[in-house]
Amino acid sequence: MSATPALRAVIFDFDGVLADTEGLHYAAFQSVAAGAGLTLTHADYLEQFLGLPDRDCLAALYAQAARPVTDAELDRLVEDKRAAFAALSRRARLYPGVVETLHRLHTRLALAIASGAFRDEIEPILEREGVRSLFAAVVGAGDVRAGKPAPDPFLEALRQLRQRAAPLLAAAECVVIEDSPRGLAAARAAGMRCVAVTTHHERAALAGAEAFIEDVRSLHVEDLP
């Protein structure tokens, strides 16, 4: 049996992994859904829509209600949701202990983010916390053709990491930190190992991860698979 490749990079999901922002995204989606006469419960959001890019989430919400929606309407709804999130997230922060963890990991590994959120929703929080420079790549919803569970976000992060921090980096040398089944599926499809964070899902829903943690504060290089 071949040995596991040495770890060279960590790629993080953002919402619910590094930042306490998932509730803000839900509130923004709920506001837009209500304005369109649709219902989105918190339980449904966590079970059915968590991890989807905005456009896919809204399209799925309309499909669930058996209501047609045009591309132009989806474009407007996405902008409405982004505006609602921007208003809610002005004071959003990373989870306690994340800044220290990122600095610790950065001394030994290349770091990246691959998220279903947009980069302009992620980077202001990173800048506010003084950690944007620790990431060689930040990949958001507008940077790839398909969001999770497609592997595109992680493969784009890999491409940027190769360019900026880790030449010849292989997918098998990356570990993904994820909190959703869709994110785990995307990491698997990209050929990467995965550590699951049990922020919003029990371990059973994240089956297939190499390791499980309750939050990023407990992440140490020595413990990564």
DOFIPA-427914 format. One line per 8 residues: their letters; for each residue x negated, y negated, z negated of N, C-alpha, C, O. Coordinates in nm, 3 decimals, always signed. Layout:
residues N
A	X Y Z X Y Z X Y Z X Y Z; ...
end
This chain:
residues 225
MSATPALR	-0.085 +0.119 +0.000 +0.000 +0.000 +0.000 -0.089 -0.124 +0.000 -0.185 -0.133 -0.077; -0.056 -0.220 +0.087 -0.138 -0.340 +0.099 -0.119 -0.431 -0.022 -0.013 -0.435 -0.083; -0.226 -0.504 -0.054 -0.221 -0.596 -0.168 -0.138 -0.718 -0.133 -0.130 -0.758 -0.017; -0.076 -0.779 -0.235 -0.001 -0.901 -0.216 -0.097 -1.015 -0.183 -0.196 -1.031 -0.254; -0.072 -1.093 -0.078 -0.163 -1.204 -0.044 -0.175 -1.303 -0.159 -0.080 -1.325 -0.234; -0.293 -1.362 -0.171 -0.315 -1.462 -0.275 -0.223 -1.582 -0.254 -0.195 -1.621 -0.141; -0.176 -1.638 -0.363 -0.086 -1.752 -0.358 -0.164 -1.880 -0.329 -0.266 -1.908 -0.393; -0.115 -1.958 -0.230 -0.180 -2.084 -0.195 -0.087 -2.204 -0.202 -0.134 -2.317 -0.208
AVIFDFDG	+0.045 -2.181 -0.201 +0.139 -2.294 -0.197 +0.269 -2.258 -0.267 +0.311 -2.142 -0.270; +0.333 -2.361 -0.323 +0.464 -2.347 -0.384 +0.559 -2.444 -0.314 +0.529 -2.563 -0.300; +0.673 -2.393 -0.269 +0.775 -2.475 -0.202 +0.900 -2.475 -0.289 +0.960 -2.371 -0.315; +0.939 -2.593 -0.333 +1.052 -2.608 -0.424 +1.179 -2.648 -0.350 +1.174 -2.731 -0.259; +1.291 -2.590 -0.389 +1.418 -2.655 -0.365 +1.420 -2.779 -0.455 +1.335 -2.792 -0.543; +1.514 -2.869 -0.435 +1.515 -2.993 -0.514 +1.630 -2.999 -0.614 +1.608 -2.995 -0.735; +1.752 -3.008 -0.565 +1.869 -3.024 -0.652 +1.889 -2.898 -0.737 +1.899 -2.788 -0.684; +1.895 -2.916 -0.867 +1.915 -2.803 -0.957 +1.790 -2.727 -0.990 +1.791 -2.639 -1.076
VLADTEGL	+1.680 -2.761 -0.923 +1.550 -2.697 -0.951 +1.454 -2.798 -1.012 +1.403 -2.778 -1.123; +1.428 -2.906 -0.939 +1.342 -3.012 -0.992 +1.422 -3.126 -1.055 +1.378 -3.188 -1.151; +1.540 -3.152 -1.001 +1.617 -3.270 -1.042 +1.756 -3.232 -1.090 +1.819 -3.140 -1.037; +1.803 -3.305 -1.189 +1.937 -3.282 -1.244 +2.038 -3.360 -1.162 +2.100 -3.455 -1.210; +2.055 -3.319 -1.036 +2.136 -3.396 -0.940 +2.251 -3.317 -0.881 +2.334 -3.374 -0.809; +2.260 -3.188 -0.909 +2.364 -3.108 -0.845 +2.503 -3.158 -0.882 +2.594 -3.158 -0.798; +2.521 -3.200 -1.008 +2.650 -3.254 -1.049 +2.686 -3.382 -0.975 +2.803 -3.409 -0.952; +2.584 -3.460 -0.938 +2.607 -3.584 -0.864 +2.652 -3.553 -0.721 +2.740 -3.619 -0.667
HYAAFQSV	+2.589 -3.452 -0.661 +2.632 -3.411 -0.527 +2.776 -3.361 -0.531 +2.856 -3.392 -0.443; +2.809 -3.283 -0.633 +2.946 -3.234 -0.645 +3.044 -3.349 -0.657 +3.148 -3.350 -0.591; +3.013 -3.448 -0.742 +3.103 -3.562 -0.761 +3.121 -3.639 -0.630 +3.231 -3.684 -0.599; +3.011 -3.653 -0.553 +3.021 -3.723 -0.425 +3.105 -3.644 -0.325 +3.189 -3.701 -0.255; +3.085 -3.514 -0.318 +3.167 -3.430 -0.230 +3.313 -3.434 -0.273 +3.402 -3.443 -0.188; +3.338 -3.427 -0.402 +3.475 -3.426 -0.453 +3.547 -3.556 -0.416 +3.665 -3.554 -0.380; +3.476 -3.667 -0.425 +3.534 -3.796 -0.390 +3.574 -3.801 -0.242 +3.683 -3.846 -0.207; +3.485 -3.754 -0.156 +3.513 -3.753 -0.013 +3.626 -3.656 +0.019 +3.714 -3.686 +0.100
AAGAGLTL	+3.622 -3.538 -0.044 +3.728 -3.439 -0.022 +3.864 -3.494 -0.062 +3.962 -3.477 +0.011; +3.870 -3.559 -0.177 +3.997 -3.615 -0.224 +4.049 -3.719 -0.127 +4.169 -3.726 -0.101; +3.959 -3.801 -0.074 +4.000 -3.903 +0.022 +4.056 -3.844 +0.150 +4.134 -3.907 +0.221; +4.015 -3.720 +0.181 +4.064 -3.652 +0.301 +4.181 -3.561 +0.270 +4.229 -3.490 +0.358; +4.229 -3.562 +0.145 +4.341 -3.478 +0.108 +4.305 -3.332 +0.085 +4.390 -3.244 +0.094; +4.176 -3.307 +0.055 +4.129 -3.172 +0.029 +4.094 -3.157 -0.118 +4.066 -3.255 -0.188; +4.095 -3.033 -0.165 +4.062 -3.005 -0.305 +3.931 -2.929 -0.312 +3.913 -2.830 -0.242; +3.840 -2.975 -0.397 +3.714 -2.906 -0.420 +3.692 -2.894 -0.570 +3.664 -2.993 -0.637
THADYLEQ	+3.706 -2.772 -0.622 +3.682 -2.751 -0.765 +3.534 -2.726 -0.790 +3.461 -2.689 -0.698; +3.491 -2.747 -0.914 +3.351 -2.725 -0.948 +3.314 -2.579 -0.929 +3.204 -2.549 -0.882; +3.403 -2.489 -0.966 +3.376 -2.345 -0.951 +3.357 -2.309 -0.805 +3.266 -2.234 -0.771; +3.443 -2.362 -0.717 +3.430 -2.335 -0.574 +3.300 -2.392 -0.519 +3.234 -2.329 -0.437; +3.265 -2.511 -0.566 +3.141 -2.573 -0.519 +3.021 -2.485 -0.551 +2.936 -2.461 -0.465; +3.014 -2.437 -0.675 +2.901 -2.355 -0.716 +2.898 -2.222 -0.643 +2.791 -2.175 -0.604; +3.013 -2.161 -0.625 +3.017 -2.027 -0.568 +3.010 -2.025 -0.416 +2.953 -1.932 -0.358; +3.066 -2.127 -0.351 +3.080 -2.120 -0.206 +2.995 -2.221 -0.129 +2.957 -2.195 -0.014
FLGLPDRD	+2.965 -2.335 -0.189 +2.904 -2.444 -0.113 +2.766 -2.485 -0.160 +2.696 -2.557 -0.089; +2.725 -2.441 -0.279 +2.594 -2.480 -0.331 +2.483 -2.436 -0.236 +2.478 -2.320 -0.196; +2.396 -2.527 -0.202 +2.285 -2.496 -0.113 +2.309 -2.529 +0.032 +2.215 -2.528 +0.112; +2.433 -2.560 +0.069 +2.462 -2.596 +0.208 +2.427 -2.743 +0.233 +2.445 -2.825 +0.143; +2.377 -2.778 +0.351 +2.364 -2.919 +0.387 +2.501 -2.986 +0.387 +2.604 -2.919 +0.398; +2.503 -3.118 +0.376 +2.628 -3.193 +0.364 +2.726 -3.159 +0.476 +2.843 -3.130 +0.451; +2.677 -3.162 +0.598 +2.767 -3.140 +0.712 +2.828 -3.000 +0.708 +2.947 -2.983 +0.733; +2.746 -2.901 +0.677 +2.795 -2.764 +0.670 +2.895 -2.747 +0.557 +2.994 -2.675 +0.570
CLAALYAQ	+2.870 -2.814 +0.445 +2.961 -2.806 +0.332 +3.097 -2.864 +0.367 +3.200 -2.804 +0.337; +3.097 -2.979 +0.431 +3.223 -3.043 +0.466 +3.297 -2.964 +0.575 +3.419 -2.952 +0.571; +3.223 -2.909 +0.671 +3.287 -2.827 +0.774 +3.349 -2.703 +0.713 +3.459 -2.662 +0.751; +3.279 -2.642 +0.616 +3.331 -2.522 +0.549 +3.453 -2.556 +0.466 +3.546 -2.475 +0.456; +3.455 -2.674 +0.407 +3.569 -2.716 +0.326 +3.694 -2.732 +0.413 +3.803 -2.691 +0.374; +3.676 -2.791 +0.530 +3.789 -2.803 +0.624 +3.833 -2.666 +0.673 +3.953 -2.640 +0.685; +3.738 -2.578 +0.702 +3.773 -2.444 +0.749 +3.849 -2.368 +0.642 +3.944 -2.295 +0.673; +3.809 -2.384 +0.517 +3.878 -2.317 +0.407 +4.023 -2.362 +0.398 +4.112 -2.284 +0.365
AARPVTDA	+4.047 -2.489 +0.428 +4.183 -2.543 +0.424 +4.257 -2.522 +0.556 +4.371 -2.567 +0.571; +4.193 -2.454 +0.652 +4.251 -2.429 +0.784 +4.292 -2.559 +0.852 +4.398 -2.567 +0.915; +4.206 -2.660 +0.839 +4.231 -2.790 +0.903 +4.123 -2.818 +1.006 +4.004 -2.804 +0.976; +4.162 -2.858 +1.125 +4.062 -2.892 +1.227 +3.991 -3.022 +1.191 +4.049 -3.110 +1.126; +3.867 -3.035 +1.235 +3.792 -3.158 +1.213 +3.697 -3.177 +1.331 +3.632 -3.082 +1.375; +3.689 -3.299 +1.383 +3.603 -3.327 +1.497 +3.461 -3.358 +1.450 +3.438 -3.388 +1.332; +3.367 -3.351 +1.543 +3.229 -3.387 +1.512 +3.219 -3.531 +1.464 +3.144 -3.562 +1.371; +3.295 -3.620 +1.528 +3.293 -3.760 +1.488 +3.345 -3.779 +1.345 +3.290 -3.858 +1.269
ELDRLVED	+3.450 -3.706 +1.311 +3.503 -3.713 +1.174 +3.401 -3.660 +1.074 +3.385 -3.716 +0.966; +3.332 -3.551 +1.111 +3.230 -3.497 +1.021 +3.116 -3.596 +1.003 +3.063 -3.610 +0.892; +3.077 -3.664 +1.110 +2.972 -3.766 +1.100 +3.012 -3.873 +0.999 +2.931 -3.912 +0.914; +3.135 -3.919 +1.008 +3.183 -4.024 +0.915 +3.188 -3.973 +0.773 +3.150 -4.043 +0.680; +3.236 -3.850 +0.755 +3.247 -3.793 +0.621 +3.109 -3.774 +0.557 +3.092 -3.797 +0.437; +3.011 -3.733 +0.637 +2.875 -3.719 +0.586 +2.822 -3.853 +0.538 +2.761 -3.861 +0.431; +2.846 -3.958 +0.616 +2.799 -4.092 +0.574 +2.872 -4.137 +0.448 +2.811 -4.200 +0.361; +3.001 -4.107 +0.437 +3.076 -4.142 +0.316 +3.019 -4.068 +0.195 +3.003 -4.126 +0.087
KRAAFAAL	+2.988 -3.942 +0.214 +2.932 -3.864 +0.102 +2.796 -3.917 +0.064 +2.765 -3.928 -0.055; +2.712 -3.951 +0.163 +2.579 -4.004 +0.134 +2.587 -4.137 +0.058 +2.507 -4.163 -0.032; +2.684 -4.220 +0.096 +2.702 -4.347 +0.026 +2.746 -4.324 -0.118 +2.699 -4.392 -0.209; +2.836 -4.229 -0.138 +2.882 -4.198 -0.273 +2.768 -4.144 -0.358 +2.755 -4.181 -0.475; +2.685 -4.057 -0.300 +2.572 -4.003 -0.376 +2.471 -4.112 -0.409 +2.418 -4.117 -0.520; +2.443 -4.200 -0.313 +2.348 -4.309 -0.337 +2.390 -4.394 -0.455 +2.307 -4.434 -0.536; +2.519 -4.422 -0.465 +2.570 -4.503 -0.577 +2.556 -4.428 -0.710 +2.528 -4.490 -0.813; +2.575 -4.297 -0.707 +2.570 -4.218 -0.830 +2.428 -4.187 -0.876 +2.404 -4.163 -0.995
SRRARLYP	+2.334 -4.187 -0.783 +2.200 -4.135 -0.813 +2.096 -4.241 -0.845 +1.977 -4.210 -0.851; +2.137 -4.364 -0.865 +2.040 -4.472 -0.887 +1.953 -4.449 -1.010 +1.841 -4.499 -1.018; +2.006 -4.374 -1.107 +1.928 -4.346 -1.228 +1.897 -4.198 -1.242 +1.862 -4.152 -1.351; +1.910 -4.123 -1.135 +1.884 -3.979 -1.141 +1.737 -3.953 -1.174 +1.649 -4.028 -1.131; +1.712 -3.849 -1.250 +1.577 -3.816 -1.293 +1.546 -3.669 -1.267 +1.636 -3.589 -1.242; +1.419 -3.636 -1.273 +1.379 -3.498 -1.274 +1.411 -3.437 -1.411 +1.424 -3.509 -1.510; +1.422 -3.305 -1.415 +1.446 -3.239 -1.543 +1.329 -3.266 -1.638 +1.216 -3.285 -1.593; +1.355 -3.267 -1.768 +1.246 -3.285 -1.865 +1.136 -3.181 -1.845 +1.163 -3.062 -1.826
GVVETLHR	+1.013 -3.227 -1.850 +0.899 -3.137 -1.837 +0.855 -3.109 -1.696 +0.748 -3.051 -1.676; +0.933 -3.147 -1.596 +0.899 -3.117 -1.457 +0.776 -3.195 -1.412 +0.691 -3.140 -1.343; +0.766 -3.322 -1.451 +0.650 -3.403 -1.409 +0.521 -3.337 -1.453 +0.427 -3.325 -1.375; +0.516 -3.295 -1.579 +0.395 -3.233 -1.632 +0.365 -3.101 -1.560 +0.249 -3.070 -1.532; +0.470 -3.025 -1.531 +0.453 -2.898 -1.460 +0.397 -2.920 -1.321 +0.308 -2.847 -1.277; +0.449 -3.020 -1.250 +0.402 -3.048 -1.115 +0.255 -3.089 -1.115 +0.178 -3.046 -1.029; +0.216 -3.172 -1.210 +0.075 -3.211 -1.218 -0.013 -3.090 -1.245 -0.122 -3.079 -1.189; +0.032 -3.001 -1.329 -0.045 -2.881 -1.362 -0.061 -2.790 -1.240 -0.170 -2.740 -1.213
LHTRLALA	+0.049 -2.768 -1.166 +0.043 -2.682 -1.049 -0.039 -2.744 -0.936 -0.108 -2.674 -0.862; -0.032 -2.875 -0.925 -0.098 -2.945 -0.815 -0.249 -2.929 -0.820 -0.316 -2.940 -0.717; -0.304 -2.904 -0.936 -0.449 -2.888 -0.945 -0.498 -2.760 -0.880 -0.618 -2.746 -0.852; -0.408 -2.666 -0.854 -0.449 -2.535 -0.802 -0.378 -2.493 -0.674 -0.424 -2.402 -0.604; -0.265 -2.558 -0.641 -0.185 -2.513 -0.528 -0.134 -2.632 -0.447 -0.120 -2.742 -0.500; -0.108 -2.609 -0.318 -0.039 -2.709 -0.237 +0.110 -2.704 -0.270 +0.166 -2.596 -0.289; +0.174 -2.821 -0.277 +0.314 -2.829 -0.315 +0.397 -2.890 -0.203 +0.351 -2.978 -0.130; +0.522 -2.842 -0.191 +0.615 -2.895 -0.092 +0.757 -2.884 -0.146 +0.782 -2.812 -0.243
IASGAFRD	+0.848 -2.955 -0.082 +0.991 -2.946 -0.111 +1.063 -2.913 +0.018 +1.033 -2.970 +0.123; +1.158 -2.822 +0.011 +1.247 -2.792 +0.125 +1.389 -2.787 +0.070 +1.424 -2.696 -0.005; +1.470 -2.884 +0.107 +1.599 -2.905 +0.043 +1.710 -2.924 +0.145 +1.685 -2.961 +0.260; +1.832 -2.897 +0.101 +1.949 -2.928 +0.183 +1.992 -3.073 +0.173 +2.076 -3.118 +0.250; +1.934 -3.146 +0.078 +1.960 -3.290 +0.067 +1.876 -3.365 +0.170 +1.784 -3.309 +0.229; +1.909 -3.491 +0.191 +1.832 -3.573 +0.283 +1.708 -3.628 +0.214 +1.707 -3.650 +0.093; +1.601 -3.651 +0.294 +1.477 -3.702 +0.235 +1.497 -3.835 +0.164 +1.433 -3.860 +0.062; +1.585 -3.921 +0.218 +1.605 -4.050 +0.152 +1.688 -4.039 +0.025 +1.708 -4.139 -0.044
EIEPILER	+1.736 -3.919 -0.007 +1.799 -3.893 -0.136 +1.699 -3.834 -0.235 +1.716 -3.846 -0.357; +1.595 -3.771 -0.182 +1.494 -3.704 -0.265 +1.380 -3.798 -0.303 +1.342 -3.808 -0.419; +1.326 -3.867 -0.203 +1.202 -3.941 -0.224 +1.214 -4.057 -0.324 +1.118 -4.081 -0.397; +1.328 -4.129 -0.331 +1.336 -4.233 -0.434 +1.322 -4.178 -0.576 +1.266 -4.245 -0.663; +1.372 -4.059 -0.600 +1.360 -3.998 -0.733 +1.215 -3.958 -0.759 +1.163 -3.979 -0.869; +1.150 -3.901 -0.659 +1.009 -3.866 -0.674 +0.923 -3.989 -0.699 +0.834 -3.987 -0.783; +0.951 -4.096 -0.625 +0.876 -4.221 -0.643 +0.899 -4.278 -0.783 +0.805 -4.323 -0.848; +1.023 -4.276 -0.828 +1.057 -4.328 -0.960 +0.982 -4.253 -1.070 +0.945 -4.311 -1.172
EGVRSLFA	+0.961 -4.124 -1.048 +0.892 -4.041 -1.148 +0.741 -4.037 -1.127 +0.668 -3.978 -1.206; +0.693 -4.102 -1.019 +0.549 -4.109 -0.995 +0.485 -3.981 -0.945 +0.367 -3.959 -0.969; +0.563 -3.895 -0.876 +0.509 -3.766 -0.832 +0.517 -3.744 -0.681 +0.483 -3.636 -0.633; +0.560 -3.843 -0.605 +0.572 -3.823 -0.460 +0.440 -3.782 -0.398 +0.439 -3.698 -0.307; +0.329 -3.838 -0.445 +0.199 -3.809 -0.386 +0.153 -3.666 -0.411 +0.057 -3.621 -0.348; +0.217 -3.594 -0.501 +0.177 -3.456 -0.529 +0.225 -3.360 -0.422 +0.175 -3.247 -0.413; +0.320 -3.403 -0.339 +0.380 -3.315 -0.238 +0.323 -3.344 -0.100 +0.331 -3.456 -0.050; +0.266 -3.241 -0.039 +0.213 -3.256 +0.096 +0.324 -3.262 +0.199 +0.304 -3.312 +0.310
AVVGAGDV	+0.442 -3.211 +0.163 +0.556 -3.211 +0.255 +0.685 -3.222 +0.177 +0.702 -3.158 +0.074; +0.777 -3.303 +0.229 +0.914 -3.310 +0.177 +1.007 -3.294 +0.297 +1.014 -3.383 +0.383; +1.077 -3.182 +0.304 +1.165 -3.150 +0.416 +1.309 -3.161 +0.369 +1.348 -3.099 +0.270; +1.388 -3.241 +0.441 +1.528 -3.261 +0.407 +1.620 -3.217 +0.518 +1.577 -3.163 +0.620; +1.750 -3.241 +0.497 +1.853 -3.193 +0.589 +1.836 -3.249 +0.730 +1.869 -3.181 +0.827; +1.785 -3.370 +0.743 +1.772 -3.429 +0.875 +1.648 -3.386 +0.951 +1.627 -3.430 +1.064; +1.567 -3.300 +0.891 +1.439 -3.262 +0.951 +1.441 -3.128 +1.024 +1.343 -3.091 +1.088; +1.552 -3.056 +1.014 +1.560 -2.923 +1.074 +1.693 -2.907 +1.146 +1.790 -2.977 +1.118
RAGKPAPD	+1.696 -2.813 +1.239 +1.817 -2.790 +1.316 +1.922 -2.716 +1.233 +2.041 -2.748 +1.241; +1.879 -2.619 +1.154 +1.971 -2.538 +1.075 +1.926 -2.538 +0.929 +1.808 -2.524 +0.900; +2.023 -2.552 +0.839 +1.992 -2.549 +0.698 +2.000 -2.407 +0.642 +2.030 -2.312 +0.714; +1.971 -2.396 +0.513 +1.980 -2.267 +0.446 +2.123 -2.212 +0.459 +2.218 -2.290 +0.451; +2.140 -2.081 +0.480 +2.044 -1.972 +0.462 +1.951 -1.944 +0.579 +1.876 -1.846 +0.575; +1.952 -2.026 +0.684 +1.852 -2.013 +0.789 +1.714 -2.045 +0.731 +1.705 -2.124 +0.637; +1.608 -1.987 +0.784 +1.475 -2.011 +0.728 +1.413 -2.144 +0.767 +1.304 -2.178 +0.719; +1.479 -2.220 +0.853 +1.421 -2.341 +0.911 +1.358 -2.437 +0.810 +1.246 -2.483 +0.834
PFLEALRQ	+1.425 -2.471 +0.697 +1.362 -2.566 +0.604 +1.228 -2.518 +0.551 +1.134 -2.596 +0.539; +1.218 -2.389 +0.519 +1.093 -2.337 +0.465 +0.986 -2.324 +0.573 +0.868 -2.346 +0.546; +1.026 -2.289 +0.694 +0.929 -2.281 +0.803 +0.876 -2.419 +0.841 +0.759 -2.433 +0.876; +0.962 -2.521 +0.833 +0.914 -2.658 +0.860 +0.820 -2.704 +0.749 +0.719 -2.770 +0.777; +0.851 -2.670 +0.624 +0.759 -2.703 +0.514 +0.625 -2.634 +0.535 +0.520 -2.694 +0.510; +0.627 -2.509 +0.579 +0.503 -2.435 +0.607 +0.423 -2.505 +0.717 +0.302 -2.520 +0.707; +0.493 -2.548 +0.822 +0.424 -2.616 +0.933 +0.355 -2.743 +0.883 +0.240 -2.769 +0.918; +0.425 -2.822 +0.802 +0.367 -2.946 +0.751 +0.254 -2.920 +0.652 +0.155 -2.993 +0.650
LRQRAAPL	+0.268 -2.818 +0.570 +0.160 -2.782 +0.478 +0.034 -2.745 +0.553 -0.076 -2.782 +0.513; +0.049 -2.671 +0.662 -0.068 -2.634 +0.743 -0.138 -2.758 +0.798 -0.261 -2.763 +0.804; -0.060 -2.856 +0.838 -0.116 -2.978 +0.896 -0.185 -3.065 +0.792 -0.287 -3.127 +0.821; -0.130 -3.069 +0.671 -0.171 -3.172 +0.575 -0.251 -3.123 +0.455 -0.320 -3.202 +0.391; -0.242 -2.994 +0.424 -0.303 -2.952 +0.299 -0.369 -2.816 +0.303 -0.470 -2.795 +0.237; -0.314 -2.722 +0.380 -0.361 -2.583 +0.372 -0.368 -2.521 +0.510 -0.277 -2.447 +0.548; -0.474 -2.549 +0.587 -0.487 -2.491 +0.721 -0.482 -2.339 +0.717 -0.532 -2.275 +0.624; -0.420 -2.282 +0.819 -0.407 -2.137 +0.834 -0.323 -2.072 +0.725 -0.327 -1.951 +0.706
LAAAECVV	-0.245 -2.152 +0.653 -0.157 -2.100 +0.549 -0.055 -2.003 +0.611 +0.006 -2.034 +0.713; -0.038 -1.887 +0.548 +0.059 -1.788 +0.594 +0.184 -1.794 +0.509 +0.179 -1.832 +0.392; +0.297 -1.756 +0.567 +0.422 -1.755 +0.491 +0.410 -1.667 +0.368 +0.465 -1.701 +0.263; +0.340 -1.556 +0.379 +0.326 -1.463 +0.267 +0.242 -1.521 +0.153 +0.238 -1.464 +0.044; +0.174 -1.634 +0.178 +0.094 -1.699 +0.075 +0.172 -1.810 +0.003 +0.116 -1.884 -0.078; +0.302 -1.819 +0.035 +0.388 -1.921 -0.027 +0.488 -1.856 -0.121 +0.540 -1.748 -0.094; +0.515 -1.923 -0.231 +0.623 -1.884 -0.321 +0.726 -1.995 -0.322 +0.692 -2.113 -0.338; +0.851 -1.958 -0.305 +0.963 -2.052 -0.306 +1.029 -2.049 -0.444 +1.044 -1.943 -0.504
IEDSPRGL	+1.068 -2.168 -0.492 +1.140 -2.179 -0.618 +1.282 -2.224 -0.584 +1.302 -2.336 -0.538; +1.380 -2.138 -0.607 +1.517 -2.161 -0.560 +1.621 -2.130 -0.668 +1.595 -2.053 -0.760; +1.738 -2.192 -0.655 +1.845 -2.166 -0.752 +1.975 -2.119 -0.688 +2.077 -2.109 -0.757; +1.975 -2.091 -0.558 +2.099 -2.050 -0.493 +2.078 -1.926 -0.408 +1.969 -1.904 -0.357; +2.182 -1.843 -0.393 +2.170 -1.726 -0.306 +2.133 -1.763 -0.162 +2.057 -1.691 -0.098; +2.187 -1.875 -0.111 +2.152 -1.917 +0.025 +2.004 -1.953 +0.035 +1.938 -1.921 +0.134; +1.953 -2.019 -0.067 +1.812 -2.054 -0.067 +1.724 -1.931 -0.073 +1.620 -1.924 -0.007; +1.764 -1.834 -0.153 +1.689 -1.709 -0.163 +1.688 -1.637 -0.028 +1.585 -1.585 +0.015
AAARAAGM	+1.803 -1.633 +0.039 +1.812 -1.569 +0.170 +1.722 -1.640 +0.271 +1.658 -1.576 +0.354; +1.718 -1.773 +0.263 +1.633 -1.850 +0.355 +1.486 -1.821 +0.332 +1.409 -1.807 +0.427; +1.446 -1.813 +0.205 +1.307 -1.783 +0.172 +1.269 -1.645 +0.223 +1.161 -1.626 +0.279; +1.357 -1.549 +0.204 +1.333 -1.413 +0.252 +1.317 -1.412 +0.404 +1.227 -1.348 +0.458; +1.407 -1.483 +0.472 +1.402 -1.486 +0.618 +1.275 -1.553 +0.669 +1.228 -1.524 +0.780; +1.218 -1.643 +0.587 +1.093 -1.710 +0.624 +0.971 -1.626 +0.592 +0.858 -1.664 +0.625; +0.990 -1.510 +0.527 +0.879 -1.424 +0.492 +0.804 -1.465 +0.368 +0.686 -1.435 +0.353; +0.873 -1.536 +0.278 +0.810 -1.588 +0.157 +0.862 -1.519 +0.032 +0.974 -1.470 +0.028
RCVAVTTH	+0.778 -1.517 -0.069 +0.820 -1.468 -0.200 +0.909 -1.572 -0.267 +0.909 -1.688 -0.227; +0.984 -1.531 -0.369 +1.078 -1.624 -0.430 +1.087 -1.603 -0.581 +1.094 -1.490 -0.630; +1.087 -1.715 -0.652 +1.119 -1.719 -0.795 +1.255 -1.786 -0.807 +1.275 -1.897 -0.758; +1.348 -1.719 -0.872 +1.484 -1.771 -0.887 +1.499 -1.844 -1.019 +1.459 -1.794 -1.124; +1.558 -1.963 -1.013 +1.588 -2.043 -1.131 +1.735 -2.024 -1.164 +1.821 -2.049 -1.079; +1.766 -1.981 -1.284 +1.905 -1.949 -1.319 +1.978 -2.071 -1.372 +2.042 -2.066 -1.477; +1.970 -2.181 -1.298 +2.039 -2.305 -1.337 +2.189 -2.291 -1.321 +2.266 -2.327 -1.410; +2.231 -2.240 -1.206 +2.374 -2.234 -1.172 +2.425 -2.094 -1.145 +2.546 -2.074 -1.133
HERAALAG	+2.336 -1.996 -1.135 +2.379 -1.860 -1.105 +2.311 -1.762 -1.200 +2.198 -1.783 -1.244; +2.382 -1.655 -1.229 +2.324 -1.545 -1.307 +2.225 -1.468 -1.220 +2.224 -1.480 -1.097; +2.143 -1.389 -1.285 +2.042 -1.311 -1.212 +2.104 -1.220 -1.106 +2.047 -1.203 -0.998; +2.220 -1.163 -1.136 +2.283 -1.070 -1.042 +2.311 -1.136 -0.908 +2.305 -1.070 -0.804; +2.344 -1.265 -0.909 +2.373 -1.337 -0.785 +2.247 -1.372 -0.707 +2.253 -1.409 -0.590; +2.132 -1.359 -0.774 +2.004 -1.395 -0.713 +1.915 -1.272 -0.697 +1.793 -1.281 -0.696; +1.979 -1.158 -0.684 +1.905 -1.032 -0.671 +1.811 -1.037 -0.552 +1.845 -1.089 -0.446; +1.693 -0.982 -0.572 +1.594 -0.981 -0.466 +1.478 -1.074 -0.492 +1.374 -1.064 -0.426
AEAFIEDV	+1.493 -1.166 -0.588 +1.381 -1.252 -0.625 +1.274 -1.170 -0.697 +1.306 -1.073 -0.767; +1.149 -1.209 -0.679 +1.039 -1.138 -0.746 +1.033 -1.168 -0.895 +0.982 -1.087 -0.973; +1.084 -1.286 -0.934 +1.080 -1.325 -1.075 +1.194 -1.422 -1.102 +1.251 -1.479 -1.010; +1.227 -1.439 -1.230 +1.335 -1.528 -1.272 +1.284 -1.620 -1.384 +1.208 -1.577 -1.471; +1.326 -1.745 -1.379 +1.296 -1.840 -1.486 +1.422 -1.920 -1.517 +1.509 -1.936 -1.432; +1.429 -1.972 -1.639 +1.544 -2.054 -1.677 +1.528 -2.197 -1.629 +1.627 -2.262 -1.597; +1.405 -2.246 -1.621 +1.380 -2.380 -1.569 +1.234 -2.390 -1.528 +1.152 -2.305 -1.563; +1.202 -2.495 -1.453 +1.069 -2.510 -1.394 +0.962 -2.534 -1.500 +0.844 -2.510 -1.474
RSLHVEDL	+1.000 -2.581 -1.616 +0.900 -2.605 -1.721 +0.823 -2.479 -1.757 +0.708 -2.487 -1.801; +0.884 -2.363 -1.738 +0.818 -2.238 -1.775 +0.733 -2.180 -1.663 +0.687 -2.066 -1.672; +0.712 -2.259 -1.557 +0.637 -2.211 -1.441 +0.487 -2.230 -1.462 +0.440 -2.342 -1.484; +0.413 -2.119 -1.455 +0.267 -2.123 -1.464 +0.208 -2.044 -1.348 +0.265 -1.943 -1.306; +0.096 -2.090 -1.298 +0.034 -2.025 -1.184 +0.014 -1.877 -1.211 +0.038 -1.793 -1.124; -0.030 -1.845 -1.331 -0.062 -1.706 -1.365 +0.061 -1.615 -1.360 +0.047 -1.494 -1.344; +0.179 -1.673 -1.374 +0.302 -1.593 -1.378 +0.371 -1.581 -1.242 +0.468 -1.507 -1.228; +0.321 -1.653 -1.142 +0.386 -1.650 -1.011 +0.356 -1.518 -0.939 +0.243 -1.470 -0.943
P	+0.456 -1.460 -0.874 +0.437 -1.330 -0.807 +0.347 -1.340 -0.684 +0.321 -1.240 -0.618
end
